[in-house]
Amino acid sequence: MSEKLKKPRLMPGPTFFPTETDEAKMTERITASRDYYVKHRPSNLVYLWKNRFEWMNQYISSDDFVVELGAGIGLSREFIDAKNLIVTDYVKYPWIDRRVDALNLPYENESVDVFICANMIHHLAKPSEFLRQITGALKVGGYLLVRDTYPSLALRTMMWLMKNEGWSYDVDVFDKDALANDPRDAWSGNSCIPALLFKDGDNFTRHIPRLKIVSKEPSEFLMFPLSGGTIYRSFTLNLPQWALKLIDKLDNALVRLSPGLFALSYSVAIKKIR
């Protein structure tokens, strides 16, 4: 699918960030979100998380050593078919196996088969440093599997209205000294980072020579607001499976028609080639 990363026209400028995040409140909100999911298992939200994770299984063998970084509410085990899955996050929640800073990975060279990152990379202050460390820790033939933000007009509009995260096209994500987010704010979010990294596969490999993008797909539109949100909860009516599958098909059609208008997420598979 051909893609063009365009600067926003209906929003204020190429850069927008809300005020600094209250980390304590975000930690409380994530804990409450996980408790809500475990207790109620709302059908729309289960369907959303299933879509966000299950595509990754085609790149994972059951015996692989798999590490999820920035797991947040930590639901990957429900959808990922791997016996050796380690769930990590910068915050040591009760359901997290290990506290890990994604910019200071504790894994030895060529020790990990697969890294999983779901809505984590757009929070990194230095994406190029993260990719350098991932390159070292991954085994040859291993994968970095990413599900993250896609800075469409729809996503930027949501962010502008909710004032919880922002975006900036005016960063060089491959510059090891440049900052893509506020390093003082662990929750600072720049929704443009995934597209700036992955929009051009050849350019990506020129900057990160041992990693190659083997698959990338914009996705998700109506399904996210219908889920009620993953952290910021809003009212929604839970739908039967047949209705969710129908909406999913409509989502796919709209995203194929115009990812720059509709897509909210990006699914990217990256392989270590040598």
C-alpha positions in Angstrom: 0.0 0.0 0.0 1.4 3.4 -1.0 1.6 5.9 1.9 2.4 9.5 2.2 3.0 11.1 5.5 1.4 14.5 5.4 1.5 17.3 7.9 -1.8 18.2 9.6 -3.8 20.9 8.0 -6.9 21.2 10.3 -4.8 21.3 13.5 -2.5 23.9 14.9 0.9 23.5 13.1 3.1 20.4 12.6 3.7 20.1 16.3 1.2 19.7 19.2 1.8 18.6 22.7 -0.5 18.9 25.8 0.9 19.7 29.2 3.2 17.3 31.1 1.5 14.1 32.2 0.8 13.3 35.9 2.6 9.9 36.1 0.9 8.9 39.4 -2.5 9.4 37.9 -1.5 7.5 34.7 -0.3 4.6 36.9 -3.6 4.6 38.7 -5.5 4.7 35.5 -3.7 1.8 34.0 -4.3 -0.3 37.1 -8.0 0.6 37.0 -8.1 -0.2 33.3 -6.7 -3.7 33.8 -9.0 -4.3 36.7 -12.0 -3.3 34.5 -10.9 -5.6 31.7 -10.3 -8.6 33.9 -13.7 -8.1 35.8 -16.0 -7.3 32.8 -14.2 -8.5 29.7 -16.3 -6.2 27.4 -16.7 -7.8 24.0 -15.7 -4.7 22.0 -12.5 -4.3 24.0 -11.5 -8.0 23.8 -12.0 -7.8 20.0 -9.7 -4.7 19.8 -6.9 -6.4 21.8 -7.3 -9.5 19.8 -6.7 -7.6 16.6 -3.7 -5.8 18.1 -1.9 -8.9 19.1 -3.0 -12.1 17.2 -1.4 -11.1 13.9 2.0 -11.3 15.6 1.6 -15.1 16.1 2.6 -15.8 12.4 6.1 -14.6 13.3 6.4 -16.5 16.6 7.3 -20.1 17.3 5.9 -21.7 20.5 9.4 -22.2 21.9 10.7 -18.7 21.1 12.0 -16.5 23.9 9.6 -13.5 23.6 9.9 -10.2 25.4 7.2 -7.6 25.5 8.4 -4.1 26.2 6.1 -1.4 27.6 3.3 -3.8 28.3 1.0 -1.4 30.2 -2.1 -3.3 31.3 -0.3 -6.5 30.2 -2.8 -8.5 28.2 -0.4 -10.1 25.6 -0.4 -13.5 27.2 -4.1 -13.9 26.4 -3.4 -13.6 22.7 0.3 -14.5 22.0 1.1 -18.2 21.5 4.5 -18.4 23.2 5.4 -20.5 26.2 8.4 -18.2 27.0 6.8 -14.8 27.0 8.3 -12.2 29.5 6.0 -9.2 30.1 7.9 -6.0 31.0 7.3 -2.4 31.6 9.0 0.7 32.9 6.6 0.6 35.8 6.6 -2.5 38.0 2.9 -3.3 38.1 1.9 -6.4 40.0 1.2 -8.3 36.7 4.6 -7.4 35.2 7.4 -10.1 35.2 10.3 -7.6 35.1 10.8 -3.9 35.2 12.7 -2.9 32.0 13.7 0.5 30.6 13.4 0.2 26.8 16.3 2.6 26.4 18.5 0.5 28.7 17.8 -3.1 27.7 19.2 -5.7 30.1 19.4 -8.5 27.5 22.7 -10.0 26.2 23.6 -9.9 22.5 21.5 -12.3 20.3 19.6 -13.6 23.3 16.0 -12.8 22.3 13.9 -14.4 19.5 11.1 -11.8 19.4 10.5 -8.4 20.9 6.9 -7.1 21.1 6.0 -3.4 21.4 2.3 -2.4 21.5 1.8 1.3 21.7 5.2 1.9 23.2 7.6 3.2 20.6 5.7 6.5 20.2 6.7 7.2 23.9 10.4 6.9 23.3 12.6 10.0 23.6 15.4 8.4 21.5 13.9 5.8 19.0 17.3 5.3 17.2 19.0 4.3 20.5 16.1 1.9 21.1 16.6 0.3 17.7 20.3 0.0 18.2 19.8 -1.9 21.4 17.1 -4.1 19.8 19.5 -4.9 17.0 22.1 -6.2 19.5 19.7 -8.2 21.6 17.8 -9.9 18.8 19.0 -13.2 17.4 19.7 -13.2 13.6 16.3 -14.1 12.0 14.4 -12.8 15.0 11.7 -10.2 14.9 10.6 -6.8 16.4 6.8 -6.8 16.2 5.2 -3.4 16.5 1.7 -2.2 17.0 1.6 1.5 17.4 0.0 4.8 16.4 -0.6 6.0 12.9 -0.8 9.9 12.7 -3.9 10.1 10.5 -6.2 13.1 10.6 -8.6 11.0 12.7 -6.0 10.2 15.3 -4.7 13.8 15.5 -8.2 15.0 15.9 -8.8 12.6 18.9 -5.5 13.7 20.5 -6.3 17.4 20.0 -9.7 16.9 21.6 -8.5 14.7 24.5 -5.3 16.5 25.2 -3.6 13.4 26.5 -0.8 12.9 23.9 0.6 14.9 20.9 2.5 14.7 17.7 5.5 16.3 16.0 6.8 15.8 12.4 9.7 18.1 13.2 12.1 15.5 14.7 14.8 13.3 13.1 14.0 9.9 14.5 17.2 8.5 13.2 19.4 11.1 14.9 20.9 9.5 18.0 21.2 12.9 19.7 17.8 14.3 18.8 14.8 14.0 21.2 11.5 12.8 19.8 9.7 13.2 23.2 10.2 15.0 26.5 12.7 12.7 28.4 11.5 14.1 31.7 8.0 12.8 31.1 7.7 9.0 30.7 4.2 9.4 29.3 5.1 12.0 26.6 3.7 10.7 23.4 4.6 11.6 19.8 2.2 9.8 17.5 4.3 10.5 14.4 7.3 8.4 15.5 6.2 5.1 14.1 5.3 6.6 10.7 8.6 8.6 10.6 10.5 5.4 11.3 8.7 2.9 9.1 7.1 4.8 6.2 10.1 4.1 3.9 11.6 0.6 4.3 14.7 1.3 2.3 15.5 4.5 4.3 14.9 2.5 7.6 17.4 -0.2 6.6 19.9 2.5 5.5 19.9 3.9 9.0 19.5 0.6 10.9 21.4 -1.8 8.5 20.8 -5.1 10.3 17.0 -4.6 10.5 14.6 -5.0 7.6 10.8 -4.2 7.5 9.1 -7.3 6.1 5.5 -6.2 6.7 3.7 -3.0 7.5 0.0 -2.2 7.5 -2.1 0.8 8.7 -5.2 -0.4 10.4 -8.0 0.3 12.9 -10.6 3.2 12.8 -14.1 2.6 14.2 -13.0 -0.3 16.4 -11.0 1.9 18.8 -13.8 4.4 19.8 -16.3 1.5 19.9 -14.0 -0.3 22.4 -14.5 2.5 24.9 -10.8 3.1 25.0 -7.9 1.1 26.5 -6.9 3.5 29.2 -9.3 6.5 29.0 -12.7 4.9 29.4 -15.8 6.2 27.7 -19.3 4.8 27.4 -20.0 2.2 24.7 -22.5 -0.5 23.9 -21.0 -4.0 23.7 -21.8 -5.6 20.4 -22.1 -9.3 19.4 -19.3 -11.0 17.5 -21.1 -10.8 14.1 -21.5 -7.0 14.4 -17.8 -6.6 15.5 -16.7 -8.6 12.5 -18.8 -6.5 10.2 -17.4 -3.3 11.6 -13.9 -4.8 11.3 -14.4 -5.3 7.6 -15.7 -1.7 7.2 -12.6 -0.5 9.1 -10.3 -2.4 6.7 -12.1 -0.9 3.7 -11.8 2.6 5.0 -8.2 2.3 6.0 -7.3 0.9 2.5 -9.2 3.7 0.9 -7.4 6.5 2.8 -4.9 5.6 5.6 -4.0 9.2 6.0 -7.6 10.1 6.9 -8.8 7.0 8.9 -5.9 4.8 10.2 -5.3 4.9 13.9 -2.7 2.1 14.2 0.3 0.7 12.4 1.3 -3.0 12.4 4.9 -3.5 11.5 7.1 -6.7 11.4 10.9 -6.1 11.4 13.4 -8.9 10.9 17.1 -9.0 11.9 18.8 -10.1 8.7 22.4 -10.5 9.7 
